[in-house]
Amino acid sequence: MKLLIFALLVAVCLGRSYPLYKQCDSRWGNEHLGTSSNTICKAGCLMSSAAMALSGTGHNYNPATLNTWLKANGGYASGDLFVWTAIGKLGLTYKGKISNSEIKHHLDSGYVVILNVHNGGHWVLAHGYSGDNILVNDPGFSTTEYSLSQIVNGNTGVYSVSKLPGVLNELLVNVKESVN
C-alpha cells in the first residue's frame, strides 16, 4: 500500500502539464514589469516562464498575478531584474545554474528548468526533450524546441518543488493518517 501511494505521488509530481503563457497576451502584456518602464510584453519572458512553472506545479499564477506578487515581495532588483530566489515562498526553491549537459538529467529528475536562449536575450520553460532538442513553452516566440547548441551553456536555472499545493498536502496528510 505504501509503495502504491508513493508511486502515485511521484507520478503526480513528475507528470506535469504546464500552461503556455505568452508575455504579450492582452490580459497582461502592457503591465509594467516590476517598477521599471518596461512592460511584460517587452521584457517579461523570465517572469512569464516562472509563472508557467508555478502553474504547472499546482500554484495558481499567471504573468499578471505573479508580477503583482513579485512587486510586493522583493521579487525584482533594479526595477525589473527577476530575483530567482523570490518564488521560494511560493513553492519553488532555486537550486542554481547548470550546464547544458545536465539539462536532461534535471528534467528526468522532476526539476523545473528555465533555459536561456537567443544568445542570452530570452528565457523559456523546458518541459521535456527529444534527442538533443529541449521541448519548451516559449512565452515570446512560437518556438517549441531548442537544440542544446542554441541554449546558453551554464545559464539554465533550476528549481525544485519545495511546497506542494494545498490539495496534494491534504492528500499526503490523509495518506499518512490512514497508514498509521
C-alpha positions as CSV (number, residue, x, y, z in Angstrom):
1,M,0.0,0.0,0.0
2,K,2.8,2.4,0.9
3,L,4.6,1.7,-2.4
4,L,1.4,2.4,-4.4
5,I,0.9,5.7,-2.6
6,F,4.5,6.7,-3.1
7,A,4.2,5.8,-6.8
8,L,1.1,7.9,-7.2
9,L,2.7,10.9,-5.5
10,V,5.8,10.6,-7.8
11,A,3.5,10.4,-10.8
12,V,1.6,13.5,-9.8
13,C,4.8,15.4,-9.2
14,L,6.6,14.4,-12.3
15,G,3.7,14.2,-14.7
16,R,3.4,18.0,-15.0
17,S,1.4,19.9,-17.6
18,Y,2.5,23.5,-18.0
19,P,0.3,26.2,-19.4
20,L,1.6,28.3,-22.3
21,Y,1.6,32.0,-21.2
22,K,2.5,34.5,-23.8
23,Q,4.2,37.6,-22.4
24,C,2.4,39.8,-25.0
25,D,-1.1,38.5,-24.1
26,S,-3.5,41.4,-24.0
27,R,-4.5,40.4,-20.4
28,W,-1.1,41.4,-19.1
29,G,1.3,42.4,-21.9
30,N,1.0,46.2,-21.3
31,E,1.5,46.0,-17.5
32,H,4.8,47.4,-16.2
33,L,7.3,44.7,-15.3
34,G,8.4,45.4,-11.7
35,T,8.9,49.1,-11.1
36,S,10.5,49.8,-14.5
37,S,9.0,51.4,-17.6
38,N,9.5,48.0,-19.4
39,T,6.3,46.0,-20.0
40,I,5.7,42.3,-19.5
41,C,5.4,42.1,-23.3
42,K,8.8,43.8,-23.9
43,A,10.9,42.1,-21.1
44,G,8.8,39.6,-19.2
45,C,10.0,36.3,-20.6
46,L,11.7,35.1,-17.5
47,M,8.9,36.1,-15.2
48,S,6.3,34.5,-17.6
49,S,8.4,31.3,-17.6
50,A,8.3,31.3,-13.8
51,A,4.5,31.8,-13.9
52,M,4.2,28.8,-16.1
53,A,6.4,26.8,-13.8
54,L,4.3,27.8,-10.8
55,S,1.1,26.9,-12.5
56,G,2.4,23.6,-13.7
57,T,3.3,22.6,-10.1
58,G,-0.2,23.4,-8.9
59,H,0.1,27.0,-7.9
60,N,-2.4,29.4,-9.4
61,Y,-0.3,32.2,-11.0
62,N,-0.2,33.8,-14.4
63,P,2.2,36.6,-15.5
64,A,-0.2,39.4,-14.2
65,T,-0.7,37.8,-10.8
66,L,3.0,36.8,-10.4
67,N,4.2,40.3,-11.4
68,T,1.9,41.8,-8.8
69,W,3.2,39.3,-6.2
70,L,6.8,39.9,-7.1
71,K,6.5,43.7,-6.8
72,A,5.1,43.4,-3.3
73,N,7.5,40.7,-2.1
74,G,11.0,41.7,-3.3
75,G,10.9,39.8,-6.5
76,Y,12.7,42.4,-8.6
77,A,16.0,44.1,-8.3
78,S,16.9,47.4,-10.1
79,G,13.4,47.8,-11.4
80,D,12.7,44.7,-13.4
81,L,15.5,42.2,-12.9
82,F,13.9,38.9,-11.7
83,V,15.2,37.7,-8.3
84,W,15.5,33.9,-8.8
85,T,15.1,33.1,-5.1
86,A,11.9,35.2,-4.5
87,I,9.5,32.5,-5.6
88,G,10.8,30.1,-2.9
89,K,8.0,31.4,-0.7
90,L,5.5,30.2,-3.4
91,G,6.9,26.7,-3.6
92,L,9.8,26.6,-6.0
93,T,13.3,26.5,-4.4
94,Y,16.1,27.9,-6.6
95,K,18.9,25.4,-6.9
96,G,21.3,27.4,-9.2
97,K,22.5,27.3,-12.7
98,I,23.5,24.2,-14.6
99,S,25.4,23.4,-17.8
100,N,23.7,22.1,-20.9
101,S,25.0,18.6,-20.3
102,E,22.8,18.5,-17.1
103,I,19.5,19.7,-18.6
104,K,18.1,16.3,-19.5
105,H,19.0,14.7,-16.1
106,H,17.3,17.6,-14.2
107,L,14.2,17.2,-16.4
108,D,14.2,13.5,-15.8
109,S,14.6,14.1,-12.0
110,G,11.5,16.3,-11.8
111,Y,13.2,19.7,-11.5
112,V,11.7,22.8,-13.1
113,V,14.2,24.0,-15.7
114,I,14.2,27.5,-17.3
115,L,16.5,27.9,-20.3
116,N,18.4,31.0,-21.5
117,V,18.3,31.2,-25.3
118,H,18.8,33.7,-28.2
119,N,22.4,34.4,-27.1
120,G,21.3,35.3,-23.6
121,G,18.4,37.6,-24.6
122,H,15.4,35.3,-23.9
123,W,14.1,32.8,-21.3
124,V,11.8,29.8,-21.8
125,L,10.4,27.0,-19.7
126,A,11.6,23.4,-20.6
127,H,9.2,20.5,-20.2
128,G,10.9,17.6,-21.9
129,Y,13.3,16.6,-24.6
130,S,13.6,14.6,-27.9
131,G,17.2,13.6,-28.6
132,D,19.3,16.8,-28.2
133,N,16.3,19.1,-28.6
134,I,14.8,20.5,-25.5
135,L,11.0,20.9,-25.7
136,V,9.8,24.3,-24.4
137,N,7.0,26.6,-23.6
138,D,8.2,29.8,-25.2
139,P,6.5,33.0,-23.9
140,G,7.8,35.3,-26.6
141,F,8.1,33.2,-29.8
142,S,6.2,30.3,-31.4
143,T,9.3,28.1,-30.9
144,T,8.5,24.7,-29.4
145,E,12.1,23.3,-29.0
146,Y,15.7,24.5,-28.9
147,S,18.7,22.4,-29.6
148,L,21.4,22.2,-26.9
149,S,23.6,24.3,-29.0
150,Q,21.0,27.1,-29.0
151,I,20.9,27.3,-25.2
152,V,23.4,29.5,-23.4
153,N,25.7,26.9,-21.6
154,G,25.8,27.3,-17.9
155,N,22.9,29.8,-17.7
156,T,20.0,27.4,-17.2
157,G,18.1,28.0,-14.0
158,V,16.8,25.0,-12.0
159,Y,14.1,24.9,-9.3
160,S,13.0,22.1,-7.0
161,V,9.4,21.9,-6.0
162,S,9.5,22.7,-2.3
163,K,5.9,23.2,-1.5
164,L,3.0,21.1,-2.8
165,P,-0.3,22.8,-3.5
166,G,-2.9,22.6,-0.8
167,V,-4.8,19.7,-2.4
168,L,-1.7,17.5,-2.5
169,N,-0.7,18.4,1.0
170,E,-4.2,17.3,2.2
171,L,-3.8,14.1,0.2
172,L,-0.4,13.4,1.8
173,V,-1.8,14.1,5.3
174,N,-4.7,11.8,4.7
175,V,-2.4,9.0,3.4
176,K,-0.1,9.3,6.4
177,E,-3.1,9.1,8.8
178,S,-4.5,6.1,7.1
179,V,-1.2,4.3,7.1
180,N,-0.6,5.0,10.8
